[in-house]
Amino acid sequence: MRVADIMTTDVKTSSADATFADVARLLHDNGISSVIVKDGEAPIGIVTERDVVNVVADGLDPREVRVGERMTRNLDIVEPRTDVTEAAEHMARLRIRHLPVVDGGRLVGIISIRDLTAWAVEELSGGHELADVQRSQTTLNAAARVNRAT
């Protein structure tokens, strides 16, 4: 199974000039936990719920702080053809919950630990072949490592 088969393609994005209050509204209104920051079509960063909490906890005004000032810039990405198990292991190794999917420098989707867990549970409970069960178990183990680390 490839990342393209389970990724979310309706990725919510922001510019680096948006405020943390703008991103918080986007997170809230869409029931999501991360927003990708783009410059044109290219992803340049990510803002998560935790980043919003950190802005507030640091005593900063989310209506004044620009996303570009505090976003995570070291953005790890995968390609749509990446195997889901490889993506899960990558996320576990880096202790991240969201992984943008990029094709030719252009953002085409996002995969979350929630997406990987849902896929793995479906594979395990759907009566699939042994190879799929083994890949599902590996994916669930990787997801558990991310959840324990955060």
C-alpha positions in Angstrom: 0.0 0.0 0.0 1.3 3.4 -0.9 1.0 6.7 1.0 -1.1 8.1 -2.0 -3.8 5.4 -1.2 -4.5 6.7 2.3 -3.3 10.3 2.4 -5.6 13.3 2.9 -5.6 15.5 -0.2 -7.6 18.4 1.2 -4.6 19.8 3.1 -5.3 23.0 5.0 -2.5 25.5 4.4 -1.4 28.9 5.5 1.1 31.6 4.5 4.1 32.5 6.7 2.5 35.9 7.1 -0.7 34.6 8.8 -1.0 34.9 12.6 -1.2 32.1 15.0 -4.7 33.2 15.7 -5.5 32.7 12.0 -4.1 29.2 12.2 -5.9 28.4 15.4 -9.2 29.3 13.7 -8.3 27.1 10.8 -7.4 24.2 13.1 -10.6 24.6 15.0 -13.0 25.1 12.1 -11.7 22.0 10.3 -11.2 19.7 13.3 -7.5 19.2 12.4 -4.3 19.3 14.3 -1.8 20.7 11.8 -1.6 23.3 9.0 1.1 23.2 6.3 2.8 26.6 5.6 3.4 27.2 1.9 5.3 29.5 -0.3 3.5 29.2 -3.6 3.0 25.5 -4.2 6.0 24.4 -2.1 5.6 23.5 1.6 8.1 25.4 3.8 6.9 24.6 7.3 4.2 23.2 9.6 2.2 24.5 12.5 0.6 22.1 14.9 -1.8 22.5 17.9 1.3 22.2 20.1 2.9 25.2 18.4 -0.2 27.3 19.1 -0.2 26.2 22.7 3.5 27.1 23.0 2.8 30.6 21.7 0.2 31.1 24.3 2.2 29.5 27.1 5.2 31.7 26.3 3.0 34.7 27.0 2.8 35.8 23.4 -0.3 37.2 21.7 -1.4 34.8 18.9 -3.0 37.7 17.1 0.4 39.3 16.7 2.8 36.4 16.2 3.3 35.5 12.6 3.4 31.8 11.6 6.8 32.3 9.9 8.4 33.4 13.2 7.7 30.1 15.0 6.7 27.4 12.5 8.7 24.2 12.3 10.9 24.7 9.3 12.8 21.4 9.1 10.0 19.8 7.2 10.2 16.1 6.6 8.3 14.9 3.6 7.4 11.7 1.7 6.4 11.1 -1.9 3.0 9.6 -2.9 4.6 6.3 -3.9 6.2 5.8 -0.5 5.1 2.6 1.2 2.9 3.2 4.2 5.0 1.1 6.5 8.1 3.1 5.5 6.2 6.3 6.2 5.1 5.0 9.6 8.7 4.0 10.5 9.9 7.4 9.4 7.4 9.2 11.6 8.3 7.0 14.6 12.0 7.5 14.1 11.5 11.3 14.0 8.7 11.3 16.6 6.3 13.3 14.4 2.6 13.0 13.8 2.2 14.6 10.4 4.0 14.1 7.2 3.4 16.2 4.1 3.3 14.4 0.8 5.1 16.2 -1.9 5.4 15.3 -5.6 7.8 17.3 -7.8 8.1 20.0 -5.1 4.3 20.5 -4.9 2.2 19.6 -1.9 -0.3 16.9 -2.9 -1.4 15.6 0.5 -0.6 14.9 4.1 -0.5 11.7 6.1 -1.0 11.6 9.8 -0.5 9.0 12.5 -4.3 8.8 12.7 -4.4 7.8 8.9 -1.7 5.2 9.4 -3.4 3.7 12.5 -6.8 3.6 10.8 -5.3 1.8 7.7 -3.4 -0.7 9.9 -6.5 -1.5 12.0 -8.5 -2.1 8.8 -5.9 -4.3 7.4 -5.7 -6.4 10.6 -9.4 -6.7 11.0 -10.3 -7.1 7.3 -9.1 -10.7 6.7 -6.3 -9.8 4.4 -3.3 -11.8 3.4 -0.5 -12.5 5.8 1.9 -10.0 4.2 -0.6 -7.2 4.8 -1.1 -8.3 8.4 2.7 -8.1 8.9 2.9 -4.6 7.4 -0.1 -3.5 9.4 1.5 -4.7 12.6 4.7 -2.9 11.8 2.7 0.3 11.1 0.8 0.0 14.3 4.0 -0.5 16.3 5.5 2.6 14.7 2.4 4.6 15.5 2.5 3.5 19.1 6.1 4.7 19.3 5.1 8.1 18.1 2.2 8.3 20.5 4.4 7.3 23.4 7.1 9.9 22.5 4.7 12.9 22.3 
